[in-house]
Amino acid sequence: MQNDVRELRLAAGLSQRELAEALEVSRQTVNSIETGRYDPSLPLAIAIARHFHRTVEEIFHVD
């Protein structure tokens, strides 16, 4: 699954650490999601979408 987390995070001027703190996960989790090594759980995907004021489908997609 592809995602736009890195692009959204950079556009918001956030570091991986800052996003991780906002989502209450580790920086390593954010890095793994951004690089596609880890697909987030549904609750975490929803939290990411809410953080960026997007829908889950706008952020996570199959290309």
Backbone as JSON Lines, residues from 0, in Angstrom:
{"i":0,"aa":"M","n":[0.85,-1.17,0.0],"ca":[0.0,0.0,0.0],"c":[0.89,1.24,0.0]}
{"i":1,"aa":"Q","n":[0.56,2.17,-0.84],"ca":[1.28,3.44,-0.91],"c":[0.62,4.44,0.04]}
{"i":2,"aa":"N","n":[1.4,5.44,0.46],"ca":[0.79,6.48,1.3],"c":[1.51,7.81,1.07]}
{"i":3,"aa":"D","n":[0.85,8.86,1.49],"ca":[1.36,10.23,1.33],"c":[1.76,10.85,2.66]}
{"i":4,"aa":"V","n":[2.06,10.02,3.65],"ca":[2.36,10.54,4.98],"c":[3.59,11.44,4.95]}
{"i":5,"aa":"R","n":[4.66,11.01,4.31],"ca":[5.89,11.82,4.27],"c":[5.62,13.17,3.63]}
{"i":6,"aa":"E","n":[4.93,13.18,2.51],"ca":[4.66,14.44,1.81],"c":[3.81,15.37,2.68]}
{"i":7,"aa":"L","n":[2.79,14.81,3.33],"ca":[1.93,15.62,4.19],"c":[2.69,16.14,5.4]}
{"i":8,"aa":"R","n":[3.53,15.29,5.98],"ca":[4.33,15.71,7.14],"c":[5.28,16.84,6.77]}
{"i":9,"aa":"L","n":[5.97,16.7,5.65],"ca":[6.91,17.74,5.22],"c":[6.18,19.04,4.89]}
{"i":10,"aa":"A","n":[5.04,18.94,4.24],"ca":[4.25,20.13,3.9],"c":[3.79,20.86,5.16]}
{"i":11,"aa":"A","n":[3.57,20.1,6.23],"ca":[3.14,20.7,7.49],"c":[4.33,21.19,8.32]}
{"i":12,"aa":"G","n":[5.54,20.95,7.83],"ca":[6.73,21.41,8.54],"c":[7.03,20.62,9.8]}
{"i":13,"aa":"L","n":[6.63,19.35,9.82],"ca":[6.82,18.52,11.0],"c":[7.98,17.55,10.81]}
{"i":14,"aa":"S","n":[8.68,17.28,11.9],"ca":[9.69,16.21,11.87],"c":[8.97,14.89,12.15]}
{"i":15,"aa":"Q","n":[9.65,13.8,11.9],"ca":[9.06,12.5,12.23],"c":[8.77,12.43,13.73]}
{"i":16,"aa":"R","n":[9.67,12.96,14.54],"ca":[9.47,12.95,16.0],"c":[8.22,13.72,16.4]}
{"i":17,"aa":"E","n":[8.04,14.89,15.8],"ca":[6.86,15.71,16.14],"c":[5.57,15.02,15.75]}
{"i":18,"aa":"L","n":[5.53,14.41,14.57],"ca":[4.34,13.68,14.16],"c":[4.11,12.49,15.07]}
{"i":19,"aa":"A","n":[5.17,11.78,15.4],"ca":[5.05,10.62,16.29],"c":[4.47,11.03,17.64]}
{"i":20,"aa":"E","n":[4.93,12.13,18.18],"ca":[4.42,12.61,19.47],"c":[2.95,12.96,19.36]}
{"i":21,"aa":"A","n":[2.55,13.6,18.28],"ca":[1.14,13.97,18.1],"c":[0.25,12.74,17.99]}
{"i":22,"aa":"L","n":[0.79,11.66,17.4],"ca":[0.02,10.44,17.2],"c":[0.19,9.44,18.34]}
{"i":23,"aa":"E","n":[1.1,9.76,19.28],"ca":[1.42,8.89,20.41],"c":[1.96,7.53,19.95]}
{"i":24,"aa":"V","n":[2.9,7.59,18.99],"ca":[3.62,6.41,18.52],"c":[5.11,6.76,18.5]}
{"i":25,"aa":"S","n":[5.94,5.78,18.2],"ca":[7.38,6.05,18.13],"c":[7.76,6.68,16.8]}
{"i":26,"aa":"R","n":[8.91,7.34,16.78],"ca":[9.42,7.9,15.54],"c":[9.69,6.78,14.54]}
{"i":27,"aa":"Q","n":[10.11,5.63,15.05],"ca":[10.37,4.48,14.18],"c":[9.1,4.02,13.48]}
{"i":28,"aa":"T","n":[7.96,4.1,14.16],"ca":[6.68,3.72,13.54],"c":[6.37,4.66,12.39]}
{"i":29,"aa":"V","n":[6.55,5.95,12.59],"ca":[6.3,6.92,11.52],"c":[7.22,6.63,10.35]}
{"i":30,"aa":"N","n":[8.5,6.38,10.62],"ca":[9.45,6.09,9.57],"c":[9.04,4.83,8.8]}
{"i":31,"aa":"S","n":[8.62,3.79,9.5],"ca":[8.22,2.54,8.85],"c":[6.97,2.73,7.99]}
{"i":32,"aa":"I","n":[6.05,3.55,8.43],"ca":[4.85,3.83,7.63],"c":[5.26,4.6,6.37]}
{"i":33,"aa":"E","n":[6.09,5.62,6.54],"ca":[6.5,6.44,5.4],"c":[7.25,5.64,4.34]}
{"i":34,"aa":"T","n":[8.05,4.68,4.76],"ca":[8.85,3.9,3.82],"c":[8.11,2.67,3.3]}
{"i":35,"aa":"G","n":[6.9,2.44,3.78],"ca":[6.11,1.32,3.3],"c":[6.46,-0.01,3.91]}
{"i":36,"aa":"R","n":[7.28,-0.02,4.96],"ca":[7.62,-1.27,5.63],"c":[6.53,-1.72,6.59]}
{"i":37,"aa":"Y","n":[5.62,-0.82,6.93],"ca":[4.58,-1.12,7.92],"c":[3.29,-0.44,7.49]}
{"i":38,"aa":"D","n":[2.21,-1.23,7.44],"ca":[0.89,-0.66,7.2],"c":[0.25,-0.43,8.56]}
{"i":39,"aa":"P","n":[-0.2,0.78,8.84],"ca":[-0.74,1.08,10.18],"c":[-2.06,0.35,10.43]}
{"i":40,"aa":"S","n":[-2.34,0.17,11.7],"ca":[-3.64,-0.37,12.09],"c":[-4.72,0.63,11.67]}
{"i":41,"aa":"L","n":[-5.94,0.17,11.61],"ca":[-7.04,1.07,11.23],"c":[-7.14,2.26,12.19]}
{"i":42,"aa":"P","n":[-7.07,2.05,13.52],"ca":[-7.13,3.22,14.41],"c":[-6.0,4.22,14.16]}
{"i":43,"aa":"L","n":[-4.79,3.72,13.87],"ca":[-3.68,4.63,13.6],"c":[-3.87,5.33,12.26]}
{"i":44,"aa":"A","n":[-4.33,4.63,11.25],"ca":[-4.6,5.25,9.94],"c":[-5.64,6.36,10.09]}
{"i":45,"aa":"I","n":[-6.65,6.13,10.89],"ca":[-7.68,7.15,11.13],"c":[-7.07,8.34,11.88]}
{"i":46,"aa":"A","n":[-6.22,8.07,12.86],"ca":[-5.57,9.17,13.6],"c":[-4.7,10.01,12.68]}
{"i":47,"aa":"I","n":[-3.98,9.36,11.77],"ca":[-3.14,10.09,10.82],"c":[-4.02,10.95,9.92]}
{"i":48,"aa":"A","n":[-5.09,10.38,9.41],"ca":[-6.0,11.12,8.54],"c":[-6.6,12.33,9.27]}
{"i":49,"aa":"R","n":[-7.02,12.13,10.48],"ca":[-7.59,13.25,11.26],"c":[-6.55,14.32,11.51]}
{"i":50,"aa":"H","n":[-5.33,13.91,11.79],"ca":[-4.27,14.88,12.06],"c":[-4.06,15.8,10.86]}
{"i":51,"aa":"F","n":[-4.14,15.23,9.67],"ca":[-3.91,16.02,8.46],"c":[-5.21,16.5,7.8]}
{"i":52,"aa":"H","n":[-6.34,16.31,8.49],"ca":[-7.65,16.76,7.98],"c":[-7.94,16.2,6.59]}
{"i":53,"aa":"R","n":[-7.67,14.9,6.44],"ca":[-7.92,14.18,5.2],"c":[-8.69,12.91,5.52]}
{"i":54,"aa":"T","n":[-9.14,12.23,4.48],"ca":[-9.73,10.91,4.68],"c":[-8.63,9.87,4.6]}
{"i":55,"aa":"V","n":[-8.89,8.71,5.16],"ca":[-7.92,7.62,5.09],"c":[-7.62,7.3,3.63]}
{"i":56,"aa":"E","n":[-8.65,7.3,2.8],"ca":[-8.49,6.97,1.38],"c":[-7.62,7.98,0.63]}
{"i":57,"aa":"E","n":[-7.62,9.23,1.08],"ca":[-6.77,10.24,0.44],"c":[-5.29,10.03,0.76]}
{"i":58,"aa":"I","n":[-5.01,9.43,1.9],"ca":[-3.63,9.26,2.34],"c":[-3.07,7.89,1.98]}
{"i":59,"aa":"F","n":[-3.88,6.86,2.14],"ca":[-3.44,5.49,1.89],"c":[-4.14,4.95,0.66]}
{"i":60,"aa":"H","n":[-3.36,4.46,-0.29],"ca":[-3.94,4.01,-1.55],"c":[-3.09,2.94,-2.2]}
{"i":61,"aa":"V","n":[-3.69,2.19,-3.07],"ca":[-2.99,1.17,-3.84],"c":[-2.71,1.72,-5.22]}
{"i":62,"aa":"D","n":[-1.47,1.75,-5.62],"ca":[-1.1,2.27,-6.94],"c":[-0.72,1.14,-7.86]}
